[in-house]
């Protein structure tokens, strides 16, 4: 028993054993200090890398630069570039953003390194409304994206197919002109943006599903419903979202943006389901007639049922995603451009006079304007270019996302960062444009002399992600603008002497205040309006 407890009774302790706990504690403390120093140095005293990251404005821990950004990001980014240069970085929560404000750097991204930057960092709200990124805009580069773009461009947006459905554009635009004439006779003002939104929407939906919905009242009701939904969708897409800045918290949807977007998606789904059901019934009852004159929805449903030449499956989700792209992507962009054009011209009456003189010469006041007249309207084409220079529909384009690390302008652009190209600022850069803030359509009569060179003007983007609907958008906007100026003189409401051209930033650039004008008929014969 004693022998069992003998070791515990020996209180002699060797020096080495007595220091062991203290040495371990000291080592742990030293390690903690080193870790803290590394974290601090990486956060505040980042050693230069090869190549270094772009410069960055002052930021706070965790939230980064978020508290210091103005809601009008396009102008805010332009101001930051004047201080930090044509490429700088922002820390948006845990997301790294790279902002480009230079033609040469834009060229590197959109042409030299186009394959690297061709993907998207899909925002949470966009993922919801695009059926999980199943559309053209947000789909990653690959076989599926190439299939979708080929179907869309070849079967709907090609010049031949656009020519084939001209009668639909003409019908809807003439209907809008009749509506405006009724307002003119009554002495009522017209909300130009709202009127053009419904017109463009009716044009697009007519091209998508043709005569599926019969009757003016039914089409008008669906058009008004779509206008409300599209407005809400673009509003939500432009809102700052905590889920995007801190992806680890996206599951909580703290602002409820994804929840609201799902509600809008369900409403769109309901409309699409009804239209598709009506379309399927028509195809079953008169399949031969449908095949002779297929609209875009007919064609997509045929591909979904019978397959396509690509190995990639074309699903019912793709059908709805492409419909969503056309309805959401083509309406506000076009109607807002028309609204900005009219506002700019109202502030410079001589531009309206010159455009109308050209219209009277090419078309005449005893005739109705047709799309065939558009190539001969050289001044009005310059007006459109100038409007898109000053007010590009997507001021920051759709953000790009590098699939691998890349060097741009001598700076490192990490994989997965969100790359904004501020085309709005590039179009207004005084080093590239003479009198950049002035609305001067005549500058385009000098051809390349209008800007200082390549990538000084690219309102529709560039590279493989260039807007697929350029041809359709230019036709619709130019035809609409020409019709408004040819059919009516326009006056400002009483008490207003100058148009407010202030902008409201969003994924689509909008006029901050609606453009309300008083139309006055100018054609020689009232019957021309009908």
Secondary structure, DSSP 8 states (H G I E B T S, - for coil): -HHHHGGGG-----HHHHHHHHHHHHHHHHHHHHHHHHHHHHHHS----SS-B-EE---BTTTBTGGG--S-HHHHHHHHHHHH-SEEEEEETTEEEEEE--HHHHHIIIIITHHHH-B----HHHHHHTTTT-STTTS-SSHHHHHHHHHHHHHTSSHHHHHHTHHHHHHHHHHHHHHHHHHHHHT-EEEHHHHHHHHHHHHHHHHHHTTSS-SHHHHHHHHHHHHHHHHHHHHHHHS--HHHH-GGGGGG-TT-HHHHHHHHHHHHHHHHHHHHHHHHHHHHHSHHHHHHS--HHHHHHHHHHH--SSSS---HHHHHHHHHHHHHHHHHHHHHHHHHHHHHHHHSHHHHHHHHHHHHHHT-TTS---GGGGGG-HHHHHHHHHHHHHS-SSTT-S-BB-SS-EEETTEEE-TT-EEEE-HHHHTT-TTTSTTTTS--GGGGGGGGGGSSSTTS--TT--GGGS-TTHHHHHHHHHHHHHHHHHHEEEEE-TT--S----EE-SSS-EESS--EEEEEE-SS-GGGG-
